[in-house]
Amino acid sequence: MRYLRLHKPEKQRLRMSRAKTILGELVPDIMRTAVTRGGRTYLVTADDWRGGFEAVFTAVAKGTLAVPLAHNNYLYTVVLRASDRSEAQIEADRELQRRLGPRPNVVQIDGGPAVTAGAALLSHLDPALLDLQERDRQAAGPSEEVRAKMAKLLGKSPAGGPKP
Protein backbone atom coordinates (compact mmCIF):
# COMPACT_ATOMS: atom_id res chain seq x y z
CA MET A 1 0.00 0.00 0.00
CA ARG A 2 2.84 2.37 0.82
CA TYR A 3 4.30 1.89 -2.66
CA LEU A 4 0.89 2.35 -4.31
CA ARG A 5 0.43 5.67 -2.51
CA LEU A 6 3.54 6.97 -4.29
CA HIS A 7 1.64 6.71 -7.59
CA LYS A 8 -1.30 8.95 -6.67
CA PRO A 9 -1.36 12.71 -7.09
CA GLU A 10 -1.46 14.74 -3.89
CA LYS A 11 -4.99 15.37 -2.57
CA GLN A 12 -6.46 12.72 -4.84
CA ARG A 13 -7.35 9.09 -4.48
CA LEU A 14 -5.59 6.40 -6.45
CA ARG A 15 -7.87 5.15 -9.22
CA MET A 16 -8.51 1.43 -9.17
CA SER A 17 -7.56 1.17 -12.84
CA ARG A 18 -4.18 2.75 -12.00
CA ALA A 19 -3.65 0.39 -9.05
CA LYS A 20 -4.55 -2.55 -11.27
CA THR A 21 -1.98 -1.48 -13.88
CA ILE A 22 0.78 -1.04 -11.26
CA LEU A 23 0.06 -4.32 -9.49
CA GLY A 24 -0.54 -6.15 -12.78
CA GLU A 25 3.09 -5.57 -13.67
CA LEU A 26 4.60 -6.16 -10.22
CA VAL A 27 2.74 -9.14 -8.77
CA PRO A 28 3.53 -11.68 -11.52
CA ASP A 29 7.24 -10.78 -11.42
CA ILE A 30 7.35 -10.95 -7.63
CA MET A 31 5.55 -14.28 -7.58
CA ARG A 32 7.79 -15.94 -10.16
CA THR A 33 10.98 -14.42 -8.63
CA ALA A 34 12.16 -13.36 -12.06
CA VAL A 35 11.97 -10.30 -14.29
CA THR A 36 12.40 -10.29 -18.06
CA ARG A 37 13.72 -7.08 -19.57
CA GLY A 38 15.43 -6.52 -22.91
CA GLY A 39 15.33 -10.22 -23.77
CA ARG A 40 17.13 -11.19 -20.57
CA THR A 41 15.64 -12.90 -17.54
CA TYR A 42 16.95 -11.78 -14.15
CA LEU A 43 16.49 -13.93 -11.07
CA VAL A 44 15.17 -11.67 -8.31
CA THR A 45 14.93 -12.77 -4.68
CA ALA A 46 12.48 -11.53 -2.09
CA ASP A 47 15.39 -9.64 -0.49
CA ASP A 48 16.07 -7.90 -3.81
CA TRP A 49 12.43 -6.76 -3.92
CA ARG A 50 12.54 -5.57 -0.29
CA GLY A 51 15.73 -3.67 -1.02
CA GLY A 52 14.17 -2.17 -4.13
CA PHE A 53 11.11 -0.92 -2.26
CA GLU A 54 13.32 0.51 0.50
CA ALA A 55 15.46 2.28 -2.11
CA VAL A 56 12.34 3.84 -3.64
CA PHE A 57 11.10 5.01 -0.22
CA THR A 58 14.54 6.40 0.64
CA ALA A 59 14.81 8.27 -2.68
CA VAL A 60 11.36 9.81 -2.15
CA ALA A 61 12.26 10.82 1.42
CA LYS A 62 15.54 12.41 0.22
CA GLY A 63 13.70 14.22 -2.56
CA THR A 64 15.71 12.61 -5.35
CA LEU A 65 12.64 10.84 -6.73
CA ALA A 66 9.62 12.94 -7.62
CA VAL A 67 6.10 11.76 -6.80
CA PRO A 68 3.61 10.83 -8.06
CA LEU A 69 5.42 8.01 -9.80
CA ALA A 70 4.24 7.44 -13.35
CA HIS A 71 5.39 3.81 -13.57
CA ASN A 72 7.51 1.12 -11.91
CA ASN A 73 10.71 1.86 -13.84
CA TYR A 74 12.74 3.17 -10.88
CA LEU A 75 11.84 0.14 -8.77
CA TYR A 76 12.73 -2.25 -11.58
CA THR A 77 16.03 -0.46 -12.19
CA VAL A 78 17.03 -0.85 -8.54
CA VAL A 79 15.90 -4.49 -8.37
CA LEU A 80 17.64 -5.47 -11.61
CA ARG A 81 20.84 -3.74 -10.53
CA ALA A 82 20.79 -5.75 -7.27
CA SER A 83 20.18 -8.94 -9.26
CA ASP A 84 23.10 -8.10 -11.55
CA ARG A 85 25.39 -7.59 -8.55
CA SER A 86 24.29 -10.92 -7.06
CA GLU A 87 24.84 -12.75 -10.35
CA ALA A 88 28.24 -11.11 -10.81
CA GLN A 89 29.30 -12.18 -7.30
CA ILE A 90 28.12 -15.75 -7.88
CA GLU A 91 29.99 -15.87 -11.18
CA ALA A 92 33.16 -14.47 -9.60
CA ASP A 93 32.93 -17.08 -6.82
CA ARG A 94 32.47 -19.87 -9.39
CA GLU A 95 35.44 -18.65 -11.42
CA LEU A 96 37.63 -18.46 -8.32
CA GLN A 97 36.54 -21.96 -7.29
CA ARG A 98 37.29 -23.22 -10.80
CA ARG A 99 40.79 -21.72 -10.73
CA LEU A 100 41.63 -22.90 -7.22
CA GLY A 101 40.11 -26.35 -7.59
CA PRO A 102 38.27 -28.18 -4.84
CA ARG A 103 39.02 -26.96 -1.33
CA PRO A 104 37.76 -29.53 1.17
CA ASN A 105 36.98 -28.48 4.70
CA VAL A 106 37.10 -24.76 3.94
CA VAL A 107 34.71 -22.55 5.91
CA GLN A 108 33.91 -18.87 6.17
CA ILE A 109 32.82 -17.45 9.52
CA ASP A 110 30.98 -14.12 9.86
CA GLY A 111 32.05 -12.93 6.41
CA GLY A 112 35.74 -13.38 7.25
CA PRO A 113 38.33 -15.00 5.03
CA ALA A 114 37.93 -18.64 4.01
CA VAL A 115 40.01 -20.88 6.28
CA THR A 116 40.29 -24.60 6.93
CA ALA A 117 37.82 -26.05 9.39
CA GLY A 118 40.65 -26.87 11.81
CA ALA A 119 41.96 -23.30 11.75
CA ALA A 120 38.44 -21.99 12.32
CA LEU A 121 38.02 -24.23 15.36
CA LEU A 122 41.41 -23.25 16.76
CA SER A 123 40.66 -19.56 16.29
CA HIS A 124 37.76 -19.86 18.74
CA LEU A 125 39.71 -21.69 21.45
CA ASP A 126 40.77 -20.00 24.64
CA PRO A 127 44.23 -18.38 24.18
CA ALA A 128 45.46 -20.03 27.41
CA LEU A 129 44.49 -23.44 26.02
CA LEU A 130 46.27 -22.68 22.75
CA ASP A 131 49.38 -21.72 24.74
CA LEU A 132 49.25 -25.01 26.66
CA GLN A 133 48.87 -26.95 23.42
CA GLU A 134 51.88 -25.19 21.91
CA ARG A 135 54.03 -25.87 24.99
CA ASP A 136 52.93 -29.50 24.91
CA ARG A 137 53.94 -29.72 21.24
CA GLN A 138 57.37 -28.28 22.02
CA ALA A 139 57.98 -30.43 25.09
CA ALA A 140 60.50 -33.27 24.80
CA GLY A 141 59.06 -36.77 24.51
CA PRO A 142 60.00 -39.62 26.82
CA SER A 143 63.51 -41.04 26.54
CA GLU A 144 64.18 -44.42 24.91
CA GLU A 145 64.67 -45.97 28.34
CA VAL A 146 61.25 -44.74 29.53
CA ARG A 147 59.63 -45.89 26.27
CA ALA A 148 61.08 -49.37 26.72
CA LYS A 149 59.79 -49.59 30.32
CA MET A 150 56.32 -48.39 29.25
CA ALA A 151 56.24 -50.92 26.42
CA LYS A 152 57.25 -53.71 28.85
CA LEU A 153 54.50 -52.69 31.29
CA LEU A 154 51.90 -52.54 28.48
CA GLY A 155 53.04 -55.83 27.02
CA LYS A 156 54.22 -54.35 23.74
CA SER A 157 57.51 -54.32 21.93
CA PRO A 158 59.45 -51.02 22.08
CA ALA A 159 58.63 -50.40 18.39
CA GLY A 160 54.95 -50.09 19.26
CA GLY A 161 53.61 -53.45 18.07
CA PRO A 162 52.45 -56.35 20.26
CA LYS A 163 55.16 -58.16 22.21
CA PRO A 164 56.35 -61.32 20.41
C-alpha angles and dihedrals in degrees: 000000000000091000092046090054089061088066098057125087116247114272092015135095122245110255114236091231089056092048090049091053093049095046093040089065098039106041098058091048093047092048095050093042090227138093125202116208129159092358093305127107117217121199107228123190127208088253090056089054092047090050091048093052091047090050090052092049091047093049091050091048091050091048095240092116118055121221142248092057113220096203145346096269097112092050092048092048091054094044094047091047090054090048090050091052091049092049091047091051092048091049092048090050091050092049092049090048090049092052096045096042125217115340109195120203095013116146137178119213123199093341092304126135120299110263136169116276091246093053090048091053092047092049090062096049122106110271090230090056091048089052091051091049091051092049090048090052091051096045118107116256124235118291122254090256092055091045091053092050092048091049091050091050092048093045095244134122116256090252090066101256127108116291112263 
